[in-house]
Amino acid sequence: MELLQIQQTATRIKTNVKQVVVGQEDTIDLLLVAMVSSGHVLLEDVPGTGKTLLAKSLAKSLAGDFKRIQFTPDLLPSDITGIHFYSQQKGEFEFRPGPIFTNVLLADEINRATPRTQSSLLESMEERQVTIDGNTRTLAKPFLVIATQNPIESQGTFPLPEAQLDRFLLKIHMGYPTREQGGIEILKRFKSANPLDTLQSVVTVEDIVAMQQIYSEVEISDDVLHYLIDVVEKTREHNNVALGVSPRGSQALLKAVQVFALLQGRTYVIPDDIKK
């Protein structure tokens, strides 16, 4: 896939999502960065800001599988990964895959599940595989987890552990749209029907996989690399940061800035990409 094709593919996805989601261009850009760099996203904001709508719009733009899990305190790890069950008809155990076996997984209100259930996502998010009863199964490509949570509600919730948070490439706060950003347009667009219902896919999963394979060719000079490390180290030293960026986080940041540069039409990284 050539540079122009990558830009065109990203533009098609963004334009398609904007048919439903209003006033969140930067957020859509960041979602694209996460998807192409094989990262995962945590959308954190108050109810009603469009977190689930955004995730669904992105998923419908891809001609791939989409699954949603509504996280609750009684959700079990097997409800996510799947189970082996005994088939009386065949006289043997069969595997029934869970919703984790998909291209885009929406983990809605992820902090409502118990830590044990939350931890069932760790292996799949990091290694793109699931181990059940000693058997390891590979997940589909691409595989993207978009999780949502409400930051102001504490009753009946379980804060995500640091190990879980470290699996997310990006944590995005959407915020309320202003009048200028499309507050009125939202009311007009959803006045008669939900545009999500008629949204069509515009790219294939093969297109995304091809984009994931080329971003590593984006060059980053030693000077820019040193700047990236400076930023990472400052997070570990700053008094207002409880836990700085981990080595895994710095690797993820490198991937993200390479993809961001690629989506801007460049084959090299500049310091402004890191600032973004």
C-alpha positions as CSV (number, residue, x, y, z in Angstrom):
1,M,0.0,0.0,0.0
2,E,1.4,3.4,-1.1
3,L,1.5,6.6,1.0
4,L,-1.4,8.1,-1.0
5,Q,-3.5,5.0,-0.6
6,I,-3.0,5.1,3.2
7,Q,-4.1,8.7,3.4
8,Q,-7.1,8.0,1.2
9,T,-8.1,5.0,3.3
10,A,-7.8,7.0,6.6
11,T,-9.8,9.8,5.0
12,R,-12.6,7.5,4.0
13,I,-12.9,6.1,7.5
14,K,-12.8,9.6,9.1
15,T,-15.4,11.0,6.7
16,N,-17.7,8.0,7.3
17,V,-17.5,8.2,11.1
18,K,-18.2,12.0,10.9
19,Q,-21.6,11.2,9.3
20,V,-22.6,10.1,12.8
21,V,-20.2,11.7,15.2
22,V,-20.1,15.5,15.3
23,G,-17.3,17.7,16.6
24,Q,-14.8,15.0,17.6
25,E,-12.2,15.2,14.7
26,D,-9.2,15.0,17.0
27,T,-10.7,12.0,18.8
28,I,-11.4,10.2,15.5
29,D,-7.8,10.9,14.4
30,L,-6.5,9.3,17.7
31,L,-8.7,6.3,17.2
32,L,-7.2,5.8,13.7
33,V,-3.7,6.1,15.2
34,A,-4.5,3.4,17.7
35,M,-6.1,1.1,15.2
36,V,-3.2,1.3,12.7
37,S,-0.5,1.0,15.4
38,S,-2.3,-2.1,16.8
39,G,-3.1,-0.3,20.0
40,H,-6.2,-0.1,22.2
41,V,-8.2,2.9,23.4
42,L,-9.9,3.8,26.7
43,L,-12.6,6.4,26.2
44,E,-13.3,8.1,29.5
45,D,-16.1,10.7,30.0
46,V,-19.4,11.3,31.6
47,P,-22.5,9.5,30.2
48,G,-24.1,10.8,27.0
49,T,-21.0,12.2,25.4
50,G,-21.0,9.7,22.5
51,K,-18.4,7.2,23.6
52,T,-20.3,4.1,22.6
53,L,-21.6,5.8,19.4
54,L,-18.1,6.7,18.4
55,A,-16.9,3.1,18.9
56,K,-19.8,1.7,16.9
57,S,-19.3,4.1,14.1
58,L,-15.7,3.2,13.7
59,A,-16.6,-0.5,13.8
60,K,-19.3,-0.2,11.2
61,S,-16.8,1.6,8.9
62,L,-14.8,-1.6,8.7
63,A,-16.0,-4.6,6.8
64,G,-15.1,-6.8,9.8
65,D,-16.5,-8.4,12.9
66,F,-17.8,-6.3,15.8
67,K,-18.7,-7.4,19.2
68,R,-19.9,-5.6,22.3
69,I,-19.7,-6.6,25.9
70,Q,-21.7,-4.8,28.6
71,F,-19.5,-5.2,31.6
72,T,-21.3,-5.9,34.9
73,P,-20.2,-7.1,38.3
74,D,-21.5,-10.7,37.6
75,L,-19.7,-11.0,34.2
76,L,-17.3,-14.0,34.2
77,P,-14.0,-14.3,32.4
78,S,-15.5,-17.2,30.3
79,D,-18.2,-14.8,29.2
80,I,-15.4,-12.9,27.4
81,T,-13.0,-15.6,26.2
82,G,-15.3,-18.6,25.6
83,I,-15.8,-22.0,27.1
84,H,-15.3,-25.7,26.4
85,F,-18.6,-27.6,26.6
86,Y,-19.5,-31.2,26.2
87,S,-21.5,-32.0,23.0
88,Q,-23.8,-35.0,23.6
89,Q,-24.4,-35.2,19.9
90,K,-20.7,-35.5,19.0
91,G,-19.7,-37.2,22.3
92,E,-16.7,-34.8,22.8
93,F,-15.9,-31.4,24.1
94,E,-16.2,-28.4,21.8
95,F,-15.1,-24.9,22.1
96,R,-17.6,-22.0,22.0
97,P,-15.7,-18.8,21.3
98,G,-16.5,-15.7,23.3
99,P,-16.9,-12.2,22.0
100,I,-13.2,-11.6,22.3
101,F,-12.8,-13.3,18.9
102,T,-13.6,-10.3,16.8
103,N,-11.9,-7.4,15.0
104,V,-13.3,-4.6,17.1
105,L,-14.4,-5.2,20.7
106,L,-16.4,-2.6,22.5
107,A,-15.8,-3.1,26.3
108,D,-18.6,-0.9,27.5
109,E,-18.3,0.4,31.1
110,I,-15.3,-1.8,31.7
111,N,-14.8,-0.6,35.2
112,R,-18.1,-2.2,36.3
113,A,-16.6,-5.7,36.0
114,T,-14.6,-7.3,38.8
115,P,-10.7,-7.2,38.6
116,R,-10.7,-11.0,37.9
117,T,-12.9,-10.4,34.8
118,Q,-11.0,-7.3,33.8
119,S,-7.7,-9.3,33.9
120,S,-9.1,-11.8,31.4
121,L,-8.4,-9.2,28.7
122,L,-4.7,-8.8,29.6
123,E,-3.3,-11.6,27.4
124,S,-5.5,-10.8,24.4
125,M,-4.7,-7.1,24.5
126,E,-0.9,-7.6,24.7
127,E,-0.3,-10.8,22.8
128,R,-3.4,-11.1,20.5
129,Q,-4.1,-14.5,21.8
130,V,-6.3,-16.3,24.4
131,T,-5.3,-19.3,26.5
132,I,-8.2,-21.4,27.6
133,D,-7.8,-24.7,29.5
134,G,-4.2,-24.9,28.3
135,N,-5.0,-24.3,24.6
136,T,-3.8,-21.1,23.0
137,R,-5.9,-19.5,20.3
138,T,-4.9,-16.7,18.0
139,L,-7.2,-13.7,17.6
140,A,-8.2,-12.1,14.3
141,K,-6.3,-9.3,12.6
142,P,-6.8,-6.5,13.2
143,F,-7.8,-6.6,16.8
144,L,-8.9,-3.4,18.6
145,V,-10.3,-3.0,22.0
146,I,-12.3,0.2,22.6
147,A,-13.2,0.4,26.3
148,T,-15.4,3.0,27.9
149,Q,-15.8,4.1,31.5
150,N,-17.5,6.9,33.5
151,P,-14.9,8.8,35.6
152,I,-17.4,10.4,38.1
153,E,-19.3,7.3,39.2
154,S,-17.7,5.1,41.9
155,Q,-20.5,3.0,43.3
156,G,-20.5,-0.5,41.8
157,T,-17.3,0.1,39.9
158,F,-13.8,-1.4,40.2
159,P,-10.9,0.9,39.2
160,L,-8.7,-0.5,36.4
161,P,-5.4,-1.8,37.8
162,E,-2.2,-0.4,36.5
163,A,-1.4,-3.6,34.5
164,Q,-4.7,-3.1,32.6
165,L,-4.2,0.6,32.0
166,D,-0.8,-0.1,30.6
167,R,-2.3,-2.2,27.8
168,F,-4.1,0.9,26.5
169,L,-2.2,3.0,24.0
170,L,-4.5,6.0,24.4
171,K,-6.8,7.3,27.1
172,I,-9.1,9.9,25.5
173,H,-11.5,12.4,27.2
174,M,-14.1,13.4,24.7
175,G,-15.8,16.3,26.4
176,Y,-19.0,18.2,25.6
177,P,-19.4,19.7,22.2
178,T,-19.7,23.5,22.1
179,R,-22.2,25.3,19.9
180,E,-19.4,26.0,17.4
181,Q,-18.2,22.4,17.4
182,G,-21.6,21.2,16.3
183,G,-24.0,21.2,19.3
184,I,-26.8,22.3,17.0
185,E,-25.8,20.0,14.2
186,I,-26.1,17.0,16.6
187,L,-29.7,17.9,17.4
188,K,-30.5,18.3,13.7
189,R,-28.8,15.1,12.7
190,F,-30.5,12.9,15.3
191,K,-33.9,14.7,15.0
192,S,-35.7,12.0,13.0
193,A,-33.4,8.9,12.9
194,N,-30.1,7.6,14.1
195,P,-27.6,7.9,11.2
196,L,-25.6,5.0,12.6
197,D,-28.4,2.7,11.4
198,T,-27.6,3.4,7.7
199,L,-23.8,3.7,8.0
200,Q,-22.0,1.5,5.6
201,S,-18.5,0.0,5.7
202,V,-15.9,1.8,3.6
203,V,-12.7,-0.2,4.1
204,T,-11.9,-3.9,4.5
205,V,-9.9,-5.6,7.3
206,E,-7.2,-6.3,4.7
207,D,-6.8,-2.6,4.2
208,I,-6.2,-2.1,7.9
209,V,-3.7,-5.0,8.1
210,A,-1.8,-3.5,5.1
211,M,-1.6,-0.2,6.9
212,Q,-0.3,-1.9,10.1
213,Q,2.5,-3.5,8.1
214,I,3.9,-0.3,6.6
215,Y,4.0,2.2,9.4
216,S,7.2,0.8,10.8
217,E,9.0,2.1,7.7
218,V,8.4,5.7,8.9
219,E,11.8,7.1,9.8
220,I,12.6,8.8,13.1
221,S,15.9,10.5,13.5
222,D,18.2,10.2,16.5
223,D,17.4,13.7,17.6
224,V,13.6,13.1,17.5
225,L,14.2,9.8,19.3
226,H,16.1,11.5,22.0
227,Y,13.3,14.0,22.4
228,L,10.8,11.2,22.7
229,I,12.9,9.6,25.5
230,D,13.1,13.0,27.2
231,V,9.3,13.2,27.3
232,V,9.1,9.7,28.7
233,E,11.7,10.3,31.4
234,K,10.0,13.5,32.5
235,T,6.8,11.6,33.2
236,R,8.8,9.4,35.6
237,E,10.2,12.5,37.4
238,H,7.3,14.8,37.6
239,N,5.7,15.3,41.0
240,N,2.2,15.3,39.7
241,V,2.6,12.0,37.9
242,A,1.9,9.0,40.1
243,L,3.4,6.5,37.7
244,G,5.5,7.4,34.7
245,V,5.5,5.8,31.2
246,S,6.7,2.2,31.2
247,P,9.1,0.7,28.7
248,R,6.1,-0.8,27.0
249,G,4.5,2.6,27.0
250,S,7.5,4.2,25.3
251,Q,7.4,1.5,22.6
252,A,3.7,2.2,22.1
253,L,4.4,5.9,21.9
254,L,7.0,5.3,19.2
255,K,4.5,3.3,17.1
256,A,1.8,6.0,17.6
257,V,3.9,8.9,16.4
258,Q,5.1,6.8,13.4
259,V,1.4,6.2,12.5
260,F,0.5,9.8,13.1
261,A,3.2,11.0,10.8
262,L,2.1,8.5,8.2
263,L,-1.5,9.7,8.3
264,Q,-0.3,13.2,7.9
265,G,1.3,12.2,4.6
266,R,4.9,12.0,5.8
267,T,7.4,9.2,5.9
268,Y,9.4,10.7,8.8
269,V,8.5,11.9,12.3
270,I,8.9,15.4,13.6
271,P,8.8,16.7,17.2
272,D,5.3,18.1,16.7
273,D,4.0,14.5,16.2
274,I,5.1,13.6,19.7
275,K,3.5,16.7,21.1
276,K,0.2,15.8,19.6
